[in-house]
Amino acid sequence: MVDLAVVIVTWNIRDLALNALATLYADLEAHGPLAEVYVVDSASADGTAQAIADAFPQVQLIASQENLGFGRANNLALHRMGFGDTGLPAAPKPKAIYLLNPDTLTVPGATRALYEALLAESRIGLVGAQLAYEDGRFQHGAFRFPGLRQLWAEFFPTPARLYDSAFNGRYSRRLYEVGKPFRVDFTLGATMMLRREVIEQTGMFDEQFFMYCEEIDWAWRIHTAGWDVCCVPAARIIHLSGQSTGQARPQSFIHLWASRLRLYEKHHPAWKSGLARRMVALGMRRKMRQLGDCPAAQRAALLEAYKTVERMALGKS
């Protein structure tokens, strides 16, 4: 019986996924805990699944014939472990489940630090790592739940000092520098380690979110169920950020805002979600006006994406 199950979802990201697995396995072998690794490949066209099978035969590989999206793909692995209504006899499950992006590099000791922080207090149900960009620059790995202020900062003139502040959902860098776990609203989906009991109590990802915001929704449900969520600065992960979703930028942009609108609708009262929709529609119009000197092909694709999101915000599509 392993202590930890790790799930990595891949889509046309072969080399990055191989690097992510190499650094993860090196960390697990050096520092533990005892773990089993699952990879769900969402119909990659670049040979990702075969490359992983060849390089890491110990991986539990699930090769999907369709692009499932982030939430469905992770849920597929969780079902394989016995979570949810599988119709199969109950089987022992790991103490913790670690959902890790394929565009990450694990710094030695990170997995152990997350695992120990998760189990250190009985109320902690979810933890995430401190992230850094490839060049070592700090990257926020935890945020406050999104509200109207974040939308304002996204679209409208805002003093520069507020972008990296609580106004825009950020936690102070001093909290990271202290080095101790601290309570947050949610951690970025790049690193999410959850107690087994949390999944059993709150369910899994809401598959209505194809990609983006599914980790926010789940963290919201985890808080509602009475659990705490923490960022763990002692766990360091290099996050190359957006390598999969960046492959289809206009479509990814549409997915992003479809998920954001769904999130506001699901977790905010009607007056706030309605106001959010109006702010998004206005924000898209501003983006259209700011396209300016974009190359013609890029401008046309972005213009259509902005119009699509505007229609969604206004309930016209």
C-alpha positions in Angstrom: 0.0 0.0 0.0 1.5 3.3 -1.1 1.3 6.5 0.9 0.7 8.8 -2.0 -0.7 8.6 -5.6 0.5 11.2 -8.1 -1.6 12.1 -11.1 -0.1 14.0 -14.2 -2.3 14.9 -17.1 -0.6 15.3 -20.5 -1.6 16.8 -23.9 1.0 17.2 -26.6 3.8 18.0 -24.2 6.1 15.0 -24.5 9.5 16.4 -23.6 8.2 18.5 -20.7 6.3 15.6 -19.3 9.4 13.4 -19.5 11.3 16.0 -17.6 8.5 16.4 -15.0 8.5 12.6 -14.4 12.3 12.4 -14.2 12.5 15.1 -11.5 9.5 13.7 -9.6 10.9 10.2 -9.5 14.3 11.5 -8.4 12.6 13.4 -5.6 10.5 10.4 -4.5 13.4 8.0 -4.6 15.6 10.3 -2.5 13.1 11.7 0.0 9.8 9.7 -0.3 7.1 9.2 0.5 6.3 5.8 -1.1 4.2 6.7 -4.2 2.6 5.4 -7.3 2.4 7.6 -10.4 -0.5 7.8 -12.8 -0.3 9.6 -16.2 -3.5 10.3 -18.1 -2.7 11.3 -21.7 -5.5 13.1 -23.5 -5.0 11.9 -27.1 -1.6 13.6 -27.7 -0.5 13.6 -31.3 3.2 13.9 -30.5 3.9 10.4 -29.1 3.7 11.5 -25.5 2.0 8.3 -24.3 4.5 5.9 -26.0 7.5 8.0 -24.9 6.3 7.8 -21.3 5.6 4.1 -21.5 9.2 3.5 -22.9 11.0 5.8 -20.4 8.9 5.0 -17.3 7.4 1.5 -17.5 6.5 1.8 -13.8 3.9 4.6 -14.5 0.3 3.6 -14.5 -0.5 5.0 -17.9 -4.0 5.8 -19.0 -4.1 6.7 -22.7 -7.4 8.4 -23.6 -8.6 8.5 -27.2 -10.0 12.0 -26.7 -8.9 15.2 -25.2 -10.7 15.0 -21.9 -9.8 18.4 -20.4 -8.0 18.8 -17.1 -10.8 18.0 -14.7 -12.1 14.9 -16.5 -8.7 13.5 -17.1 -7.7 13.8 -13.4 -11.1 12.3 -12.4 -10.4 9.3 -14.7 -7.3 8.5 -12.7 -9.1 9.1 -9.4 -11.8 6.7 -10.5 -9.1 4.1 -11.3 -8.0 4.4 -7.7 -11.5 3.7 -6.5 -12.8 7.2 -5.8 -16.4 7.9 -6.7 -19.1 5.5 -7.7 -17.1 3.0 -9.6 -19.4 0.0 -9.0 -16.3 -2.0 -7.9 -15.5 -3.4 -4.4 -13.9 -0.8 -2.2 -10.1 -1.0 -2.2 -7.5 0.6 0.1 -6.6 4.1 -1.1 -3.5 6.2 -0.5 -3.5 8.7 2.4 -3.0 11.5 -0.1 -3.4 12.3 -3.8 -1.0 14.7 -5.6 -2.2 16.4 -8.8 0.9 17.7 -10.6 1.2 19.6 -13.9 3.4 18.2 -16.6 5.1 21.6 -17.1 6.8 21.4 -13.7 10.2 20.4 -12.4 10.3 19.1 -8.8 13.0 20.5 -6.5 14.4 17.8 -4.2 12.4 17.5 -1.0 9.3 19.2 -2.4 7.0 16.2 -2.4 7.9 15.2 1.1 7.4 18.7 2.4 3.9 18.9 0.9 3.0 15.4 2.2 4.2 16.2 5.8 2.4 19.6 5.8 -0.8 18.0 4.6 -0.9 15.5 7.4 0.5 17.8 10.1 -2.9 19.1 11.2 -6.2 17.2 11.0 -8.0 20.2 9.5 -5.7 20.7 6.6 -7.3 19.1 3.5 -5.3 20.6 0.6 -1.8 22.0 0.1 0.2 23.5 -2.7 3.8 24.4 -3.4 5.7 27.6 -3.7 6.3 28.1 -7.4 9.1 29.7 -9.4 9.6 30.5 -13.1 12.4 28.7 -15.0 14.8 31.5 -14.4 14.2 31.4 -10.6 11.8 34.4 -10.4 9.0 34.2 -7.8 5.6 32.9 -9.1 2.5 33.2 -7.0 1.1 29.7 -6.3 -1.8 30.6 -4.1 -4.6 33.2 -4.4 -7.8 34.6 -2.8 -11.1 33.6 -4.4 -11.9 35.8 -7.3 -14.3 38.7 -6.9 -15.1 41.9 -8.6 -11.8 43.6 -7.7 -9.8 41.1 -9.7 -12.0 41.7 -12.7 -11.4 45.4 -12.4 -7.6 44.9 -12.2 -7.9 42.6 -15.3 -9.7 45.1 -17.5 -9.6 48.7 -16.3 -6.9 51.2 -15.3 -5.5 50.2 -11.9 -2.4 51.6 -10.0 0.6 49.3 -10.6 1.1 48.8 -6.8 -2.3 47.0 -6.6 -1.6 44.3 -9.2 0.6 42.3 -6.8 -1.5 42.9 -3.7 -4.6 41.6 -1.9 -6.7 43.9 -4.2 -5.8 41.5 -7.1 -6.1 38.3 -5.0 -2.4 38.0 -4.2 -0.8 37.0 -0.9 2.1 39.0 0.5 5.5 37.7 -0.5 6.5 38.0 3.2 4.3 35.0 3.9 6.3 32.9 1.5 9.6 34.3 2.9 8.8 33.2 6.5 8.9 29.7 5.2 6.0 28.2 7.2 2.7 26.9 5.7 0.0 29.6 5.6 -3.7 29.5 5.1 -5.0 30.5 1.6 -8.2 30.4 -0.4 -6.9 28.2 -3.1 -3.6 26.9 -4.6 -2.8 26.9 -8.3 -3.8 23.7 -10.1 -0.1 23.1 -11.0 0.4 21.5 -7.5 -2.5 20.2 -5.5 -2.1 17.5 -2.8 -5.3 16.4 -1.1 -6.2 14.1 1.8 -8.0 11.0 0.8 -10.9 12.0 3.1 -11.3 15.3 1.3 -11.9 13.6 -2.0 -14.3 11.1 -0.3 -16.3 14.0 1.3 -16.3 16.6 -1.5 -16.1 14.6 -4.6 -13.7 15.4 -7.5 -13.4 18.0 -10.2 -16.6 19.5 -11.5 -16.4 18.3 -15.2 -18.5 21.2 -16.3 -15.1 23.1 -16.3 -13.3 21.8 -19.3 -10.1 23.6 -18.3 -9.3 26.5 -16.0 -10.9 27.4 -12.7 -11.7 23.8 -11.8 -9.1 23.9 -9.0 -10.8 27.1 -7.6 -14.2 25.5 -7.7 -12.9 22.4 -5.8 -11.1 24.5 -3.2 -14.3 26.5 -2.7 -16.1 23.2 -2.0 -13.3 22.0 0.3 -13.6 25.2 2.4 -17.3 24.9 2.5 -16.9 21.3 3.9 -14.8 22.7 6.8 -11.3 22.0 5.6 -8.3 24.4 5.5 -6.1 25.0 2.5 -2.4 25.9 2.8 0.5 27.0 0.7 3.8 25.3 1.7 6.8 27.5 1.0 9.2 24.7 1.9 8.0 22.8 -1.1 9.6 24.3 -4.2 8.4 23.6 -7.7 9.6 25.2 -11.0 6.5 25.9 -13.0 7.0 26.5 -16.7 3.5 27.9 -16.9 0.9 27.3 -19.5 2.9 25.1 -21.9 -0.1 22.9 -22.8 -2.9 25.4 -22.9 -0.8 27.9 -24.7 -0.8 25.7 -27.8 -4.3 27.0 -28.8 -4.3 30.5 -27.5 -7.6 32.0 -28.9 -9.5 28.8 -28.0 -7.8 28.7 -24.6 -8.9 32.2 -24.0 -12.5 31.3 -24.7 -12.2 28.2 -22.4 -10.7 30.5 -19.7 -13.5 33.0 -19.7 -16.2 30.3 -20.1 -14.9 28.8 -16.9 -14.5 32.1 -15.1 -18.1 33.0 -15.9 -19.3 29.6 -14.7 -17.3 30.0 -11.5 -18.9 33.4 -10.7 -22.4 32.0 -11.4 -21.8 29.0 -9.2 -20.2 30.6 -6.1 -21.4 34.2 -6.0 -24.9 35.6 -5.5 -26.9 36.6 -8.5 -26.3 40.3 -8.2 -22.5 39.8 -8.1 -22.4 37.3 -10.9 -24.6 39.6 -13.0 -22.3 42.5 -12.4 -19.3 40.3 -13.2 -20.8 39.4 -16.5 -21.3 43.1 -17.4 -17.7 43.9 -16.4 -16.4 41.0 -18.6 -18.5 42.3 -21.6 -17.1 45.8 -21.1 -13.6 44.3 -20.7 -13.9 42.4 -24.0 -14.9 45.6 -25.8 -11.9 47.4 -24.4 -9.6 44.5 -25.7 -11.2 44.8 -29.1 -10.3 48.5 -29.2 -6.8 47.9 -28.1 -5.9 45.3 -30.8 -4.3 48.1 -32.8 -1.3 47.0 -34.8 -1.6 43.2 -34.4 -0.8 41.2 -37.5 -3.9 40.7 -39.5 -4.3 36.9 -38.9 -3.6 37.2 -35.2 -5.9 40.2 -35.0 -8.8 38.3 -36.7 -8.4 35.3 -34.3 -8.3 37.4 -31.2 -11.2 39.6 -32.3 -13.4 36.6 -32.8 -12.3 35.2 -29.4 -13.2 38.5 -27.7 -16.5 38.7 -29.5 -17.3 35.1 -28.4 -16.5 35.9 -24.8 -18.6 39.1 -24.9 -21.6 37.1 -26.2 -21.1 34.5 -23.5 -21.0 37.2 -20.8 -24.2 38.7 -22.2 -25.9 35.3 -22.3 -26.1 35.4 -26.1 -24.3 32.1 -26.8 
